[in-house]
């Protein structure tokens, strides 16, 4: 049974506090990805809830964003939850999957850009429930598409595994490179 790494999570807290205070130089983007075993999803949600409370108690502007909720809102906005769409999806799954991969990434990224547009590095956004995006949206695609416009400190709770600078989402696939700091 996998165990939560309290020491690594403390390192994440320290990195966030230094970043939002402007005490840590940001080379590329102020983004952090905290990798944990997918079996620890509920623990991760609990720990990120505590993290938000700790940051708030230290005076940090912070919010938690459920990527699952944003995906459902995006699906609804795109008309993908309508009965007519669901019937079409059953007939043309491969086409719909490709379309969803492109459009969901664009829609979620657009919403995040709009939501965080006025925030700077002193604001921290915690992204949770990233596993809900699988297999349609890659977290790396969202981060890549928002990086030029979102300047807030971003922390992603990432269910998966690490292989050097590459991450395997839900321990699937070959691994994707992230410009964020992987913790």
N, C-alpha and C positions, 0 to 999 in steps of 0.2 A: 504494500500500500504506500503510495507516495506521501511525502510529508511536506508541509508548508515551510519555506525557508525564511524564518524570521530575520536572520542576519542580512540576507539579500534585500528583504523588504525594507529594513532600516536604511540600507544604502540608498534605496529608491527615495525614501523620505528625505534623506540628507541632500540628495541631488536636486530634488524639487525645491526644497527650501533655499538652497544656494542659488538656483536658477531664477526663481521668482524675486529674490532679493537683489538680483543683478551681480552677485558675487562669483558667478561661475561663467567663464567665457563660453559662448556658444559658437562653435565653429561653423556648423551648417544650419541646423534647425533645433529649437528647444523641445525635441521630441524624445520620449523615453518609451521603451517597450519592455514591460515586465512579463517574462516568460514563466509559465507554470504548467504542470501536468494537467491535461484536460479533466482528469478524474477529480481535480481539486476545484472545480468551478464554483461550488457553493462556498467553499472556504475563501476563494478569491473575492467573491461578491461581498462576503462579510468583512474581509480585510480591507477592501477598497472603501467600504462604507466607513470603517474606523479611520482610514487614512483621510477621507474627506473631513471627518469631525476633527481630527488632529490638526489638519491644515487650517481649518476654519478657526479653531481655538488659538492658533498662532497668528491670526489676523490675515491669512491668505485668502484672496478672492478665488473661490474654487467651486466647481460644479461637477456633477457626475452625469454623463450622457450615456444612455443605454442605446447601443448601436442596434439592438433588436427592435426597440421601439421606433427608432428612426427608419429602419428598414420597412417595418409594417406601414408607417406613415407614408413612406416613399412609394411602396407598392400600391397603396390606396390612391395616392395622388396620380400615379401613372395609369390608373384604371385596371390594374392587374388583379384586383380582388372582385371585379365585376363578374357576374355569371357568364356573360358572353365570352370574356377573356378566358375564364377557366375551361370552358368547353373547347375553345381553340387550342389552349395549351395541351389538352389531352390528345389532340390530333397531331400536333406539330411540336413535340417536346424539344428536339434538338434546336430548332429555329428559335423557339421561345427562350431556351436556356442562353443562347448566344446573345439574344436581344436583352435579356434581363441582366446579364453580366455587364454589358455596356451601359445600359440606361440606369440601373440601380447605382452603379458606381458614380455616374454623373449626377444623379439626383441627390444621393446622400452627401456627396462632396459639395454640391451647390448649397444645400441646406446648412452644412457645417460652416462654409465660408460666410454665408449670410449671418448665421447665429454668432460667430466669433469675430466678425469683421472689425469691431471696435475694441477688441481686447488686445492687450500687449503681453509681453513676457511675464508680467506680474500676476496674470490670471492663469489659473491651472484648470484644465479640462481633463477629467478622468473618463476615458472611454472603456465601458464594460460591456459584457455580452457580445463580444466580437465573434464568438463561435456561431451565433445565429446567422451570420453573413454567409457561411459556407453552404454550398459551393459556388454561389453566384458572385460574391464580391470578395476581393482580396484587400486586407487591411493595408498592404503596401500600396495598392492603387489609390486608396483614399488619401493616405498620407502624401503620396507624390502629387496628387492633384490639388491639395490644399496648401502645400508648403510655401508657395510664393505669396499667398494671400493671408494665411492665418499665422499670426505672430505670438499667439498665446503659448504657454507651456502645455504640451500635450503628453498625456500618459496613457498608454494602451495596456489594458489587462489582456494578455495574449496566451490563449490556451494552445500549447504546442511544445516544440522542442527546439533546441539551438544546436547548430553545427557551425562553429566559428562565427562569421558575420551573417550567416544565412539562417532563416527560421523556417520551420516546417509547421504550418498551421494545422492544428488538431493532429499533429504527427503524420500528416499526409503529404505526398508529393516530394519534389526534389529540393525544395527550399528556396526562399526568396531573400534577396539582399535588402537590408533596410539602412537608410541613412540615419535613422534614429539611434540613440544609444541603447544598446540591448543590456538589460539588467536581469 
